Amino acid sequence: MMTLKVNGRDHQVDADPDTPLLYVLRNDLELNAAKFGCGLGQCGSCTVIVDGKAVLSCVTPLVLLEGKKVTTLEGLGTVETPAPIQRAFIEEQAAQCGYCIAGMIMRAQALLESNANPSDAEIRRHMMPNLCRCGTHLRILRAVQRASQTLKSTAGTRGANVTSAK
């Protein structure tokens, strides 16, 4: 039995320490935004944030997560109050089939948490591990740029917090 901190809450998890985080998120915690794509860490559809860094949950065993903070798409915002990155993806219509979008949003969120004003080259480089088979890459790029602009415009009034208050 181990304690896993996900989206600000502690969860008691009874799973083999070698179990991939993705399986626990989806099967035990019923957090279904992260998707199983390839199971090899090559597509990014399972991306979550662990202690501020984008992590491929399909190849990350539970044993590596003791005492760390895991954030999934469900932890960013709500339907009523989406986080800036979620709102930007909606406004830019960045999803086509939608399968990769949770992973894309989480990878973009990790970037904006470490750099609220990335250049286009930095965005492209950071997003490269995640694949979109529908080809909405330019919309995704615009969504990350839009979220960055939102952060810059609100930084003076609320600080550079990139997640919405839940």
FILO-985926 format. One record per residue (C-alpha): residue in three letters; x, y, z. Coordinates in Angstrom, 1 decimal, padded with zeros to 4 digits. Layout:
<sites>
<site code="ALA" u="X" v="Y" w="Z"/>
...
</sites>
This chain:
<sites>
<site code="MET" u="000.0" v="000.0" w="000.0"/>
<site code="MET" u="001.4" v="003.4" w="-000.9"/>
<site code="THR" u="000.1" v="007.0" w="-000.8"/>
<site code="LEU" u="-000.1" v="008.7" w="-004.1"/>
<site code="LYS" u="-000.8" v="012.5" w="-004.2"/>
<site code="VAL" u="-002.9" v="013.3" w="-007.2"/>
<site code="ASN" u="-004.5" v="016.6" w="-008.0"/>
<site code="GLY" u="-003.8" v="017.8" w="-004.4"/>
<site code="ARG" u="-005.4" v="014.8" w="-002.7"/>
<site code="ASP" u="-003.8" v="011.8" w="-001.1"/>
<site code="HIS" u="-005.0" v="008.4" w="-002.4"/>
<site code="GLN" u="-004.1" v="005.0" w="-000.8"/>
<site code="VAL" u="-003.1" v="002.7" w="-003.7"/>
<site code="ASP" u="-002.8" v="-001.0" w="-003.4"/>
<site code="ALA" u="-000.8" v="-002.0" w="-006.5"/>
<site code="ASP" u="002.5" v="-003.5" w="-007.4"/>
<site code="PRO" u="005.3" v="-000.9" w="-007.2"/>
<site code="ASP" u="006.2" v="-001.6" w="-010.8"/>
<site code="THR" u="002.6" v="-000.8" w="-012.0"/>
<site code="PRO" u="002.6" v="002.1" w="-014.5"/>
<site code="LEU" u="001.0" v="005.2" w="-013.1"/>
<site code="LEU" u="-001.4" v="005.4" w="-016.1"/>
<site code="TYR" u="-003.0" v="002.1" w="-015.0"/>
<site code="VAL" u="-003.6" v="003.4" w="-011.5"/>
<site code="LEU" u="-004.9" v="006.7" w="-012.7"/>
<site code="ARG" u="-007.4" v="005.2" w="-015.0"/>
<site code="ASN" u="-008.4" v="001.9" w="-013.3"/>
<site code="ASP" u="-008.1" v="002.8" w="-009.6"/>
<site code="LEU" u="-008.6" v="006.5" w="-009.4"/>
<site code="GLU" u="-011.0" v="006.8" w="-012.4"/>
<site code="LEU" u="-009.1" v="009.7" w="-013.8"/>
<site code="ASN" u="-009.5" v="009.0" w="-017.5"/>
<site code="ALA" u="-008.1" v="012.1" w="-019.3"/>
<site code="ALA" u="-004.6" v="010.5" w="-019.7"/>
<site code="LYS" u="-004.9" v="008.0" w="-022.5"/>
<site code="PHE" u="-003.2" v="004.7" w="-023.4"/>
<site code="GLY" u="-001.7" v="005.3" w="-026.8"/>
<site code="CYS" u="001.4" v="003.3" w="-027.4"/>
<site code="GLY" u="002.4" v="002.0" w="-024.0"/>
<site code="LEU" u="006.0" v="002.6" w="-024.9"/>
<site code="GLY" u="006.4" v="006.3" w="-024.0"/>
<site code="GLN" u="006.5" v="007.3" w="-027.6"/>
<site code="CYS" u="003.2" v="009.2" w="-028.3"/>
<site code="GLY" u="002.6" v="011.4" w="-025.3"/>
<site code="SER" u="-001.2" v="010.8" w="-024.9"/>
<site code="CYS" u="-000.6" v="009.6" w="-021.3"/>
<site code="THR" u="001.3" v="012.8" w="-020.3"/>
<site code="VAL" u="000.8" v="014.1" w="-016.7"/>
<site code="ILE" u="002.8" v="016.5" w="-014.6"/>
<site code="VAL" u="004.9" v="015.1" w="-011.7"/>
<site code="ASP" u="006.5" v="017.8" w="-009.5"/>
<site code="GLY" u="006.3" v="020.3" w="-012.3"/>
<site code="LYS" u="007.7" v="018.2" w="-015.1"/>
<site code="ALA" u="005.8" v="016.5" w="-018.0"/>
<site code="VAL" u="006.0" v="012.7" w="-017.5"/>
<site code="LEU" u="004.8" v="009.8" w="-019.6"/>
<site code="SER" u="002.6" v="007.9" w="-017.2"/>
<site code="CYS" u="002.5" v="004.7" w="-019.3"/>
<site code="VAL" u="006.2" v="004.0" w="-018.5"/>
<site code="THR" u="006.5" v="005.6" w="-015.0"/>
<site code="PRO" u="006.2" v="003.0" w="-012.3"/>
<site code="LEU" u="004.5" v="003.8" w="-009.0"/>
<site code="VAL" u="007.7" v="003.2" w="-007.1"/>
<site code="LEU" u="009.2" v="006.4" w="-008.5"/>
<site code="LEU" u="006.3" v="008.5" w="-007.3"/>
<site code="GLU" u="006.4" v="008.2" w="-003.5"/>
<site code="GLY" u="006.2" v="011.7" w="-002.0"/>
<site code="LYS" u="005.7" v="013.4" w="-005.4"/>
<site code="LYS" u="002.8" v="015.5" w="-006.6"/>
<site code="VAL" u="001.0" v="014.2" w="-009.7"/>
<site code="THR" u="-001.3" v="016.5" w="-011.7"/>
<site code="THR" u="-003.7" v="015.2" w="-014.4"/>
<site code="LEU" u="-005.9" v="017.2" w="-016.7"/>
<site code="GLU" u="-008.7" v="016.8" w="-014.2"/>
<site code="GLY" u="-006.6" v="018.8" w="-011.7"/>
<site code="LEU" u="-006.2" v="021.9" w="-013.8"/>
<site code="GLY" u="-009.7" v="023.4" w="-014.0"/>
<site code="THR" u="-013.3" v="022.6" w="-014.4"/>
<site code="VAL" u="-015.8" v="022.8" w="-017.2"/>
<site code="GLU" u="-017.2" v="026.0" w="-015.6"/>
<site code="THR" u="-013.8" v="027.4" w="-014.8"/>
<site code="PRO" u="-011.1" v="026.0" w="-017.2"/>
<site code="ALA" u="-007.5" v="026.8" w="-016.6"/>
<site code="PRO" u="-005.9" v="029.3" w="-019.1"/>
<site code="ILE" u="-004.3" v="026.5" w="-021.1"/>
<site code="GLN" u="-007.6" v="024.6" w="-021.3"/>
<site code="ARG" u="-009.5" v="027.7" w="-022.4"/>
<site code="ALA" u="-006.8" v="028.4" w="-025.0"/>
<site code="PHE" u="-007.1" v="024.9" w="-026.5"/>
<site code="ILE" u="-010.9" v="025.4" w="-026.7"/>
<site code="GLU" u="-010.7" v="028.9" w="-028.2"/>
<site code="GLU" u="-008.1" v="027.7" w="-030.8"/>
<site code="GLN" u="-010.1" v="024.6" w="-031.6"/>
<site code="ALA" u="-006.9" v="022.6" w="-031.1"/>
<site code="ALA" u="-008.7" v="019.2" w="-030.8"/>
<site code="GLN" u="-009.8" v="017.3" w="-033.8"/>
<site code="CYS" u="-010.3" v="013.7" w="-032.7"/>
<site code="GLY" u="-009.2" v="014.7" w="-029.1"/>
<site code="TYR" u="-007.2" v="011.6" w="-028.3"/>
<site code="CYS" u="-003.9" v="013.4" w="-027.8"/>
<site code="ILE" u="-005.3" v="016.6" w="-026.4"/>
<site code="ALA" u="-005.1" v="015.8" w="-022.6"/>
<site code="GLY" u="-001.4" v="014.9" w="-023.1"/>
<site code="MET" u="-000.8" v="018.0" w="-025.2"/>
<site code="ILE" u="-002.4" v="020.2" w="-022.6"/>
<site code="MET" u="-000.4" v="018.7" w="-019.8"/>
<site code="ARG" u="002.9" v="019.0" w="-021.6"/>
<site code="ALA" u="002.0" v="022.7" w="-022.5"/>
<site code="GLN" u="001.0" v="023.3" w="-018.8"/>
<site code="ALA" u="004.4" v="022.0" w="-017.6"/>
<site code="LEU" u="006.1" v="024.3" w="-020.0"/>
<site code="LEU" u="004.1" v="027.4" w="-018.9"/>
<site code="GLU" u="004.7" v="026.6" w="-015.3"/>
<site code="SER" u="008.5" v="026.8" w="-015.9"/>
<site code="ASN" u="008.4" v="029.5" w="-018.5"/>
<site code="ALA" u="005.2" v="031.6" w="-018.8"/>
<site code="ASN" u="006.6" v="033.4" w="-021.9"/>
<site code="PRO" u="008.2" v="030.8" w="-024.2"/>
<site code="SER" u="009.3" v="031.5" w="-027.7"/>
<site code="ASP" u="007.8" v="029.7" w="-030.6"/>
<site code="ALA" u="011.0" v="027.6" w="-030.9"/>
<site code="GLU" u="010.8" v="026.7" w="-027.2"/>
<site code="ILE" u="007.1" v="025.7" w="-027.5"/>
<site code="ARG" u="007.9" v="023.5" w="-030.6"/>
<site code="ARG" u="010.9" v="021.9" w="-028.9"/>
<site code="HIS" u="008.9" v="021.2" w="-025.7"/>
<site code="MET" u="005.9" v="019.8" w="-027.4"/>
<site code="MET" u="007.9" v="017.6" w="-029.8"/>
<site code="PRO" u="007.5" v="014.3" w="-027.8"/>
<site code="ASN" u="003.7" v="014.4" w="-028.1"/>
<site code="LEU" u="002.2" v="013.2" w="-031.3"/>
<site code="CYS" u="-001.0" v="014.4" w="-033.0"/>
<site code="ARG" u="-002.1" v="012.1" w="-035.8"/>
<site code="CYS" u="-004.8" v="014.5" w="-036.9"/>
<site code="GLY" u="-002.3" v="017.2" w="-037.7"/>
<site code="THR" u="-003.6" v="020.0" w="-035.5"/>
<site code="HIS" u="-000.1" v="021.0" w="-034.6"/>
<site code="LEU" u="-000.5" v="024.7" w="-035.7"/>
<site code="ARG" u="-003.7" v="025.0" w="-033.6"/>
<site code="ILE" u="-001.9" v="023.5" w="-030.7"/>
<site code="LEU" u="001.0" v="025.9" w="-031.1"/>
<site code="ARG" u="-001.5" v="028.9" w="-031.3"/>
<site code="ALA" u="-003.2" v="027.6" w="-028.1"/>
<site code="VAL" u="000.0" v="027.5" w="-026.2"/>
<site code="GLN" u="000.9" v="031.0" w="-027.5"/>
<site code="ARG" u="-002.6" v="032.2" w="-026.5"/>
<site code="ALA" u="-002.3" v="030.8" w="-023.0"/>
<site code="SER" u="001.1" v="032.5" w="-022.6"/>
<site code="GLN" u="-000.5" v="035.8" w="-023.7"/>
<site code="THR" u="-003.2" v="035.3" w="-021.1"/>
<site code="LEU" u="-000.7" v="034.7" w="-018.4"/>
<site code="LYS" u="001.3" v="037.8" w="-019.4"/>
<site code="SER" u="-001.9" v="040.0" w="-019.3"/>
<site code="THR" u="-003.0" v="038.7" w="-015.9"/>
<site code="ALA" u="000.4" v="038.5" w="-014.3"/>
<site code="GLY" u="000.1" v="042.0" w="-013.0"/>
<site code="THR" u="-003.2" v="041.4" w="-011.2"/>
<site code="ARG" u="-002.8" v="037.8" w="-010.0"/>
<site code="GLY" u="000.8" v="036.8" w="-010.3"/>
<site code="ALA" u="002.0" v="034.3" w="-012.8"/>
<site code="ASN" u="-000.2" v="031.4" w="-011.6"/>
<site code="VAL" u="-001.0" v="029.2" w="-014.6"/>
<site code="THR" u="-003.7" v="027.1" w="-013.1"/>
<site code="SER" u="-007.2" v="028.3" w="-012.3"/>
<site code="ALA" u="-008.3" v="028.4" w="-008.7"/>
<site code="LYS" u="-010.5" v="025.4" w="-008.0"/>
</sites>
